[in-house]
């Protein structure tokens, strides 16, 4: 099959998932002809993605979060309303997706809203498969945090909009869940990179973390001032000269680097993050306890789900003291679940192709 990837390019989770799935599909003889990545005008694609893609990568302007407000939390509700109100700005991007979708056998969408809009507006006949942990929010058995009804409704609406006319919704999950009757949703394991699956975890003496919004560095520095002898390494979505901003001998901030990120993760004592799904999954696989600091409702849902799965704890801010109370994660059952991802996900995509007479 000839396959088109469309990818929501904010953060790194969907990007690493796309690279991983590309390798699994190619191992089955399928061809990824292009990756279309939606992103804001102010963000650059990480170097690791462009270097490893191996196919043409075309970027398009796409809906994204408005600038972060207090506590570095992007206003999710206002962002969604703003992007839908300015949807005409993205017409050129939608048209490009439409043209490319008609040239392939299957489109695999990693939570890019423009793909859903293209299918809704143009009734594209090419089968669409959507993949991402967000599709778990549409599962009838998923438990949401209490007190966020309006935000949850908006999040579910946005998620459905990314998947208009999709044949399958592949919901990446920390654990298995039953398939709803007469439903497009299939719960599947996280798509983790080969480097994570083959890494050798060790329990080092340093704390490790990742933050999408670099403004959280103030929290890290404040804690560091109270604990100056604790080694801390944090990655952020910001380019610095030489790749590392060394505050002193015990605190460093790193630009995103694929290999370095996994190396630091594997050797850390514990991990702190803004509750993105992908890196929490990686930490669980390597047995690292996680402190999760959600910045919006989607990440709060991730954090609550990860707590239930035994990954760690959710917090209001980067209080690294709480990491000292967490024990290493027993990852035995979780590893077996993750190791079945390639077989399960590729089988679902091939099943869609078969149902549509493509193979």
N, C-alpha and C positions, 0 to 999 in steps of 0.2 A: 504493500500500500504506500501511496504518497500521502504524507501527513503534514499539516500546517500547525505550528504551535502559536498561540496567542497568549501573552504573558503580562500580568499586572506587575510592573517593574519597580514599585515602591518597596523598599526594604530588600532583603535577599532571599527570603523563604521560597517564593514562587520561582525565582531564578535557579536556585540550586535544585529544586524539584524537577524543573524542566531539563536540566542537564542530566540528571539521573535517569529520568524516563526516556530521554533520547537514546542513551546507551542501551537500555533494556530493549527498546523497540528495534534498534538497529541490530541487536544480537538475534532477533527473530526475523531479520531480512527486510524490515520495513525502512522507508526512507523519509527522513525529516527534511523537507525541501526549503523551509524558511522558518525563522522565528520573528514574530512581530511583537515588539515590547512596547507597552504603553507606559509613559512616564511624564512627569511634569517637566517644564522647560528648565527648571533650576537644578535638577538632579542629573548626575552622570551615571551611566551604567558601570558597575564595578569591573575592574580589569579582569578579574578571574572569570567573569561570565563571557566577555568578548573573546578572551583568549581560548576558552574551552568549548565555545559553541560549535565550532567546526562547520557551520553553515552560515548563509547570509543572515545577518541580524538587521532588521529594519525597525527603527524607533518611530513612534507616532505620539503626538500630544494626546494626553489622556486625562480623565478626571483624577483628582488627587486631593489630599487633605489640605485645608487652609492652614496658614502658618500657626504653629503651636502658640497657645496662650499661657496662662499662669500654670506653673509647675510643668511646663513643657508638654502639656497635653493638647493634642490637636482637637478642635471642636468637631466631633464626628457628625452630629446632627446638622449643624450649619454647613459643613463640607458637602454632605450628600445633597441637601436642598440647593446649595449654590451650584453644584455640578449639573444637576438635572435642569436648573433654570438656564444654564449656559450651554446646553447640549449642542446647540447649533455650531458652536465653536469647533466641535470635534467631527463635523460632517466629513471633512476630507479624510480623517483617520478611519471613519466607519466605511467610507467608500473603498478605501484601500483594502481593508479586511474583506469586504464583499468580493472584490476582484480576485484576490488571492484564494479565497475559500472555494471559488468555482473551479480552480485549477487542480484541486487535490481530491483525494478520496475521503479523508476524515479530517476534521478540525478538532484539536485538543486545546481547550481553553483553561488557562490557569488564572481564573478569577478576574479576567479583564472585562470591565463593564462594556466597552465598545463592541466586543464580540457579541454579547447579548443583544445590544441595540442593533447591530448589523443584521442579526437573524430575525429580530422582531420587525424591523422596517422593510427588509428586502426579501423575506421568506426564502432564504437560501436553502437549497435542497441537500447540500453536502451534510452528512451526519455530523452532529456536534456532541463531543464528550467533554464534560466540565470536571475539573479535578481541583481539590483544595480542602483544607480542613473546615472552611466556612460552610460547606454544604452539610456538615453535621448539624448546623443550626436549624436545618429544615427537617431533621429526623424527629418523628413524634415522641421519641423517648429521651431526647436530649434535655438535661436539666439546666435551666438558666439561673443566674444569680437573682435573688429577690430584690424588688424595688426599682427595676429598670424597664418597666413594661413598654413605655413609649420608645425608648432607644432600641429595645429588642425588636419591636415591630418594624422599625425603620431598617435595622440591620438585616432582618429576614427579607424585607422588600428588596433591598439593594442586592442581596445574594440571589434572589430569584431573577432579578433583572440581568444579572451576568449570565444566566442560563436559559433564557427564553428559547424554546423549541429544542432544547438539548435532549438527546436520547438517553444519556446516562449522567448521573451526578455521582462522582466518585468521592466520597467523604473520607478524608484522611483522619484517622482517629487513634488515640492512645491505646484503645482496646476494641475488641470486636463487639458489634451490636447486631441484633437481628435485622434482616431485610424487611422493611415495611411491605405489607401486601399490596400488590398492584401499584408499585411506586418505582420511580426512576432511580432512587437513591441506593447505592451500594456502599457499605462501610468497608474501607480497606486500610491497610497499615500505612504508616508514614513512609515517604520516599526519601530515605537517607542516602547520602553520598557514600560511594565505595570506600573513601578514605576514612569515614567514620566507622564503617562496619569492620574495617581491618585494623583500626587503631588499637594500641595496647594501653588501656587506662592505668594510670599510676596515681597514688594519693600524695601530691606534692604539698608544699607549705604555703603556697600563694593562693589568693582569691582571684577569680577570673570573672569577666562580665562582658556584656554587650548592651549598648544603648543606641536606638535609632536617632533620638534627639540628643545632640551633644550638650545641650543645656543642662542635662542631668549630671554633667561632670562636676558641677558645684557641690552636689550632694556627696559625691565620691571624695572630693578634696576635703570637705568638711569632716567626713569620717576619718580620712587619712590623717588629718591634723590631730585627731584624738588618739590615733593608733599608728604613730609614725614608723614603727618597726615591722608592720605587717606588709608583706609584698602584695601588690595589687597590679593586675594587668587588665585593662578594659579596651575593647574594640568599639569603634564608633563609625558612623557613616560620614566621615569627614577626612579629606586628604590633608596630610601634613608632610612636610619635607622629610625625606628619608623614611617615611612610613611610620615613624614613632615619635611621639611627643613625650619626652622623659622629664617629668616634673622634678623628681629627685631619684635617689638610688632605690626607692621602694614603690614608687608610683609611676606608671607609664600608660599613655593612651595610644592605641594603635589604629592606623587606617585599616579598612577591611582587606584582608589577605586570606585567601582560601586555606592554604596549607598551614600558615601560621595560626589561624583561628583554631583549627582542629588540634594542632600540636599543643597549644595552650590549654584547650579544653581537656584533652586527655590527661594532662599532668596536674590539673588544678585540684585543690582541696574541695572547693565548692564553686557554684556558678550563680551569678546574679544577672537578671535581664529584664527588659521591658515587656516580657511575657509574649513575645512572638512565638508562634507554634513550632517553627522549624528547630530553633536552637534548643528549646525545652526538650524536644524529642531526642536531639543529639545528646544532651546532657544525661537524660534517662538511660539511653543506650550504653553510655560510658559509666553509668553508676554514680553520677555526680548529683548531690542534692542541690535544689534550685530555689533561689529567692526571686519571686516574680513581682514586678512593679507595673501593673497595667496602666496604660495611658489613655485608653478609651474602651468602650463597651465590648468590642471584639476581643481585645486582649484580656479583659476581665473574664469573659466567657472562657477563654483559653486557660487562664490561671485557675479558675474554679474547677474546670474539668481535669487539669493536671494535678491539682491537690487531691481530687478523688482517686486519681490513678497512682498516687503515692510519690509524685515527683518532688514535692517540696511544699513551700508556703507562699501565700500571697501577702503583699505588704503595700502600704501607702507610699513609701519612699524607700530609698536605698539605705536601709538600716542594716549594715553588714553584720552587726552583732548577732542578728537572728540566724545567720548562716552557721555560726559556731554551735548552735543547738541541734543542727540537722545531722543525721547519720547518713553514710553512703547508701545509695538506692540498690535494692536487690533487683537486678535487671533480668533475671533468668527467663521468666515467662514473657516479659516485654520483648526481649531479644528474639525469641522464637516468632512472635507476632510480626515484628519488623522484617525478619529474614524471609517472610513469605510475600512481601510486597510486590516484587517484580512479577512473580507468577500470577498473582491475583489481578493486578492492574492491567497487565498486557492482555490477559485473558478477557477482561471486560471490554477493552477496546476492540479486540478481534471479534468478540461476539456482536458488537454493534455493527461492524463491517459485514459480518455474515448475515445479520438480520436485514441488511440493506442490499444484499446481493453483490458485495464487493470482493469477496474472497470465497 
